[in-house]
Amino acid sequence: MLSFISLSSKSNTTTKCEQDFVLLVESALRRELWALKILDSWGKPLPSGLLKGNNLWVGNYDECLDPLYQHDNKTFLKQTFDGHYCALLPRGMKPQQTMAYGLILGICVPSSCDRQSTVSLVQSLFNQSNMTENNLLCSNDAASKQKSLSGGAIATCVVLSLLGFLVLIGTIIDLILASRLQSVNHIGSPTQRSSKISPIKLAENKSMILPRHSRYSIQTLLESTYIAFIAEFSAIHTLRRIFTMRKKNDSNSFDCLNGLRVLSLFWVIFGHTITFILIYTSNIIDGFAWSHSMTFQLITSAMFSVDTFFVLSGFLTAILFVREVAKKKLSFRLFILYYIHRYIRLTPTFLLVMLVSINLSPYFGRGPLYPSVQGFETTGCIRRGWWTSILYIGNLVNIHDMCLDASWYLYNDMQFHWIAPLALIPFVIGRKPIAFMVATLFVLVGIGSILGILLYYPNMEVNRITATMQTTGPTFYEKIYLTPWCRISPYAIGLLTGFIVINTGQFDNHLPWADLYFYNFLETILGINENCLDNYPSLKQNREVVEKQPKIAEYLKNLPKTSI
């Protein structure tokens, strides 16, 4: 810093940022408290835990920005100028990345320093000529200042407000109708008084009998298209559906799937939580040590949990399509509705979440590593990749600009839904052998695609699971993990399972409790063997935690068996 002061004193073209920084250093040398506070907030070299992987020298974000409180006179210390925090990211790392290797340093500079001035200052202090604005996360970015919302953020807030208004109106209508029905129940027979009638349920079941004096007013309201539409937004009605634990006595329902969904959902959340927070820990080496233990294999094998949802999707698609054809017969209209229904069911909610992530996530938080410029999404998503989400092709086109990284699952599931009729139509028209052959072919395509890619890219990089990392060649994530031709095997196994259940008519086959416990125990043992024990011996040896070809080989071997 002293050398920087000498250089600045000789230069006649110093900026306001450089002048304030010189004043900061000189004030610190005079032991002025406000200047010492700003320099004290810097990330310190050689902190504790270096050998444990502590590469986060972020300093103290709040100390840099907030004035120092003096306990003696109960006032805040006056500063010549305010501080401005910036985090210096490693070369090749971008603010939206979740994984990186390298030092992250927090600095506190004068508030007069914009991004370009900060880059020049850092280049002079650390002799880093290749430092750019992309390597900075600064507290004075537009979103961090919270002065005004962007146009996209305002539009998103308007959409959310309209939805909130519909929920409010729908809830009020639901309460009014429920109140009227309650008064009707008190007037009616004792049987009617003892049961609570939901207004939405009454709208769905128009055969329910009401007292003659109230039948016209309430029934007219419920039969109104607008009232029925708005009432569907009722928060009470929605929460009642979500939290109702009543078991349906329907032989055509598969209640066991709910348990599979819950367990797999916990597995997905648990595995992703541990994986994505590793970069923000100060003892990442301990995480590598834990990966050698048997219990940690549940996390390292979390990639297989997603396949459960592919299997369920294929199974339910087969069951529901066959039932729909049995009711209405196969027609061009039913075929078109097959695609439209899935698109309308997923897209509005998906796009709303994407809008919130793009436009509002920059305002969700503040901190040394919070991406306050673009939020959770990259610039490529905002400028080039958003349209691929509308068409559900984000895993095939501009994958590095994908919005909502987790949406790769929706893309694959929608693409599987597009081609599923190749097996579904032969099944419903009586050509069941062809349907089984097509579904089996899908399984073989998934296995063969992975094998072919491994042979074509023998040196594929697989130890980085994010496409945003700077790599010199193809990665496991972009060539195998995202692509539908490599992920279709579980979905096809779900189709085959649905065909078998329909073909055998085993909709209401209830096993004895003893057999049920035995089969669950057997499935648990097999699952642990396939997903955990197969990887465990290689981890017990002196190898890297994440290997190249052995890791993909295990993935290739376990993928179909996990689905089964």
N, C-alpha and C positions, 0 to 999 in steps of 0.2 A: 504493500500500500504506500510505503514511503517513496518507493521508486516511481509510483504512479503520480504522487504529488509533485515530485521534481520534474517529471515529464510535462505535467499539466501547467506548471508555473512557467515553463519555457515556451509553451505553445500559446499562440494568440487566437486560436480558433476553438477554444474550449466551449462546450455546450453548457447550458444551465444545469444539466444533470451532473456533469463532471465538476463544475464549480461547487455545487452543493455537496458532492461526495468528498471533495477536498476539505470543505468546511467541516464535514462530519468527522473526518479523521483528525483534523487539527483540534477540534473540540474534545474528542476522545483523549488525545494526548494531554490536554489540559484538565482531564478528569471531570469534564462536565457530565452530569448524571444522565441527561437526555441522550447524549451521544453514546455513552457507554451502554445505555439500554438498547439502542438500535444495534450496535455491534454485538451485544450479548445474545441477540436473537438469531444470529447467524448459526448455521450448522457447524459444529466444531469438528476438526480433524481428529482422527484416532479416538472415537468414542469406545465405550465398552461393547463387547460382543462381536468384534470383528471376525474372530475365528468361528463364530456361530452364524455368520452370514449377514451381519448388520450393515447394510449398504444404504440405509435411509438416514442421511445426515440432514434432516429437514429443519433443524433448529426449532424456534418457538414462533409459530405463526401469529398468535395473539399478542405476544410481547412486541412484535414488530409493528403491528397496526394500532394497538391501543395505547393511549398515554399512561404513564406510570402513576399509580395512586400513591400519594404520600400519607402514611398513617398518622404522622405527627400533627400536621395541620389540617388533615382531612380534605385535601385538595388534590387535583391532578397536576402533575408536573408539566409546565409549559415547555414546548419544543420549538426550535427555530423552524423546523419543517416536519411534516409527518413522514412516517416510514411507508415503504412500499415493498411487499414481499414477493419474491420470485423463487420458484424451484427450478434448478438446472437439471434437465433430464439427460441421460446418456445419449451418445450419438446413435442414431438409428431408432430410438424410441420416440413414439408419438404420445401426446397426452391421453388418447383414448385407449391405449394398450393396457392390457391386464397382466401381461407377463413381460419381464425384461431382466437383463443382467447388466449390472454396472452401478456406479455411484450416483446417487441423487442428493444434491446439495441445495440447502435452502439459504438464501441470502436476503438481506434487508437493505434496500437502497433508498435514496431520497424519493419523495413522491413526484418530483419533477421529471423523473426518468420514465420515458415511454419505453415501449418494447425495443425499438431500434437503438435508443440510447443505452438501454440496459445491455443489449448485445455488445455494443461497442465497449462499454465499461468492463464487461466480463472478458472480452478478448484482450483488453489491455492488462487486466489484473492477472489472468491465468495463462496468457500467451496461447489462447485457443482461437486460431484464425478460422476454424471450420464451424464455430458456433453460429447457429441461426435462430430466428424467432420461433421456429417449430420446436426448439429444445427448451422453451420457457413456459411455465405456468405461473401467471402473475395475478396479484390481487387487484390490480387496477384495470383488469379487462372489463369489457362492457357489462357482462352479466354479474361480475362480482360487485361492481359499483351499485347495482340495484337502482339506478336512476330512472330507467324507463324500460318498458318491455318492447321487444322487437315486434314487427308486424305479425310474424308467424305465431309468436306467443300470445298476442292479443286475440288472433283468430281462434287459436286453440281454446283460450279461456271462454270465448263466446260460445263455442260448440259445447264445452263442458257445462256452461251455465244453462244453455237450452236443455241439455239432458237432465240437469239437476232440477230445472223448472218442471219438466215432464214428470219426474219422479215425485216431486212435491204435489203436483195436481193429481196424479194418479193415486197417491196415498190418501189425499183428502177425499177423493171420490170413493175410494175403498172404505174409508172410515164412515162416510155418510151412509153408504149403502148397507154396511154392516150394522149401523145403528138402527136403520129402518127395519132391517130383517129381524133384528133382536126384538124390536117392539112388536113385530108381526108374530114372532114365536111366542111371546107372552100372551098374545090374544088367542093364538091357535090352541090346538089340542095339547094335552100333557105330553104326548110323545114328541110333538114339534117343539114344545118349550124346553125339553130336556136336551135337545141337540142344537148345536150352533151351526148355522148355514153360512158358508162363505159366499160372498157376493159373486166372486169370480167363478166359483164352482157352480153356482146357480145359473150363471150365464152359459156355462158349458153344458149343463144338464137342464134343458128347458122343460123337461117332463115333470119336474118337481112341482107339487101342488101348493099354491099359496091361498090364503083366505081371499074370498071374492072381492072384498072391499079394497084390498091393497094390491090385487093381482095386476091391475092395469098400470098403475103408476110405476111400480118397481120393475115389472117385466118390460115395460116400454123403455125405461132407462137402460136396462141391461141389453136389450135388443138393438140399441143404437150403436151403429158401427163406430162412431167417434168415441162414445163413452167406453165401449169395450176395448178400443185400442189404447186409450189413455189409462184405463184401469190396469192394463198389463204392466205399466211402469210402476205400479204400487210397490213401495219398499216392503210393506207388511206381507204382501202376497209373495214377493220374491224370497224374503227371509223364511217364510213358512215352508216354501218348497225346498229350500236349501237345508234347513235344520230339522225337517220332519224325519223321524226315525221309524216310522210305521212301515212294517214289512208288507209288501204287496203279495197277495195270494194269486199270483199269475204264473202259470206253468210256462209261459213264453218268455219270462224275464230270467236274467242270469245274475242273481244277486252276488254270486261269488266274484264277479268282475269288479265290483266296488272295492272289495278287499285288495285285489290285485292293483287297482289304481292307486289306492291310498299307500300301500307299501312301496310301490314303485315311485310314487311322487316323493315320499320321504327319502328314498334312496337318491333320487335325482337332486333334490335340494341339498341333502347332506354332502354328497360328493362334490357338487359344484361349489358349495360354500367353502369347503376346505381347500379346494383347488385354487379358487380365484383369490383367496385372501393370503395365499402363501407369499405373494410378491410384496405384501404390505407388512410382513412380519420381520422382526429383528433377529430371529433365530431360525432361518429357513433350513439350516443344516440339520437341526433337530427333526424337521419334517422328513428329510431324506433318511435319517436314522430310523424314524418310526416306520417308514415304508418297508423295512426289512422284517417287521413283525407280522404275524399271522392276522391279527385283528385289523390291521391297516389295509388289508387286501379288499375289504368292502369299499374303500374309497378309491383305490387304484383301479378297481373293476367297475366303477360307477358308469362307465360308458355303455355297459350292457343294459342298464336299467331303462334306457330310452327305447330299447327294442321291445320291451313289454307293451308300450303304447302302440308301436307298429303292429304287433300281433293282435292286440285288441281291436285296432282300427280295421284290419283285414277281416277279422272274425265277424265284427258287427256289420261291416259293409255287406258281407255275404248273406248274413241272416236277414237283415232289413230289406235288402234288394229282393230276395226270394219271397219274403212275406208281401212286399208291395206288389210284385208281379202276380202273386196268388190272389190278391184283392182286385186289382184293376186290369190285369193282363198286360203283356208286353206290348208297348206301342211307342211311336216316335215321340209323343208328348211325354210319356213317362221317362223316356231316355233323356230328353232335354231337361226335365225337372230334376233328374238325378244329378246333373252338373250344376244347375242353377241353385238348387237347395243348399248344396255344400258351400258354394261360393258366397251366397248371401248369409249363411249361418256363421262363417268365419270372418269374412272381410271387414264388416263395420267395426267390430271390436278390435281386430288386429290393426286396422289403420288408425283407430283412435289411440291405441297404446303407442303406435309409432309416432303419431303427431305429438303426444305428450313427451316422448323421449327426445325427439328432435328439438322441439320448441321450448319446452319448459324445464327439462333437466338441467340446463345451465344455471337455473335459479333455485335449484333444490338444496344447494349446500354451499359451503365455503370451507376452505382449508388448504394446506400446503400442496396437496396432490389432487385436489378436486378439479376436474376439467371444466372450467367456467367459461370457456369460449364456445366450443361446440357441444358441451354437455357429454352425454354418453355416446353420441354418434359422431362418426368421422365427417370430415368435409366432403369426402367422396359420396357418402350416403346422402347428404343434403343436396348436393349438386347433380350427381349422376346416378345414384343407386336406388332412389326412392321408387321409381316406376317399376322396377323389377319386383318389388313387394306386391304391387297391385296385381301383377300377372303371375305371381308365385313362381318366379324363375330366378330368384336371387342367389340360389346355390349353383346356377349354371352360367349366369351372365354377370360380369363385374362383381365377382365374389369378394374382392378386397374392399368394395364399396357397399357391402351388405348392411342394411339397417336392422337393428335388433339381432345381434349375433345368434341368439337362441331361436330365431325364427326359421333357421335352416330346417327344423323339424316340420314346421307347417308347409314349407315348400315341398319337401319330400312326400309328406302325407297327401298333399293335394295332387302331386304328380302320380302317385300310386292310385289315387282315386280316378284319375283320368284314364288310366290303362286297365283298371280292374274289370270293365265290361268285356274285355277280351276273354276272360275266364267266366264271368258271370252269365253272359248271354248264352253260351253253349249249355251251361248248367240248367237254366230255366226253360230252354226249348227241348230238353230231353237228351242232349248230347253230352252226358255227364263224363264219359271217358275223355272227351276233348277238353272239358273244363279242368279235370284233374291233371291232364298233360300240360296245359298252359300254365297252371299254377306251379307245377313242378318245374317247368322251364324257367319261370321267374326265380325260383330258388337257385337253380343252376347258374342263371345269369349273374346273380349276386356273388356266388362263390367264384365263378370263372372270371368275373371282372376284377376282383381283388387279386386273384392269382396272376392274371395277365398284367396288371399294373405293377405288381411286385417284380415280375420278370423283366418288364420294360424299363423300370427305374430301380435297378439293383441297389443303388446308393441313396435311396429316398430318405430324406430327413424326417424323423418321426418324433423327436424329443421336444418339439414345440407344437402345441395344440392350438395355437391361434394363427390365423392367416396374416395378421398384421405384423408379425415378426419379420425382420429383414433376413431372408435366407437366400442362398445362392442357387437353389434348385427346387424341384417340386416337393411339396410337403404331404404328409399323411393326411392332414386336415383337409386340404383342398382337392386332393386326388381320390381319396377313399371315404373319409368321414362325411363329407358333404354330398357326394354324388348319389343320385337315386339308383343307378345301376349297381352300386356296391351295397346299398342299404335295403334293397327290395326283398331280400330273403325272409326276414321276419314277417313282413306284411304278407308275403305269399304263403307262409306257413299258417298265418291267421286265416287266409282264404281257405286253405285246405282243411283246417279245423272246422270252419263253418260248414263246408261242404259235407264233411263226415257227420257232423251233428245233424244236419238236415236230412242226409241220406239215411241215417239210422233211426231218426225220430227220437233221439235221446234228449228231449227237452226237459222232461220232468223226472229224470232218473236220480233219486235221492239215495246216497250211500249210507249204510249204517255208520254210527259214530265211531266205532272201533276201526272200521276200514278207512274212514275219512282221516282220522288222526294218523294212521299208519302211512297212507299215501302222502299226506302233508309232510310227515317226517322224512320219508324217502325222497321227496322232491327237494326238501331243504338240503339234505346230504348231497344229492347230485348237483344242486346249484352251487354249493360251496366248493365241491370238487372241480366243477367246470370253470367257475369264474375266479376262484381264489387259489386253490391248491396247484393248478396248472402253472400259475405264475410264481408261486411261492418258492420252489426250488431254485430258480434262477436268481431270485433275490437273496437267497442265503449264501450264494457264492460271492466272490469279490468281483462283481460286475457293476456297471453303471445302473443307477436306479431305473432309468428309462433307456432301453436299448433300441436298436434299429430293427433289423430283420427279425430277431426273435420275438420282439414285441408284436409286430404285425402278424407273424406266424401264429402266435397265440390268439390274436384277434380273429384271424381267418378261421382258426380251428374252433373257437368257442362260439362264433356268431350264430350259426344255424342251431347248434345244440342249446344255446341259451333260449332261443325262441321256442324250441320244442319243450 
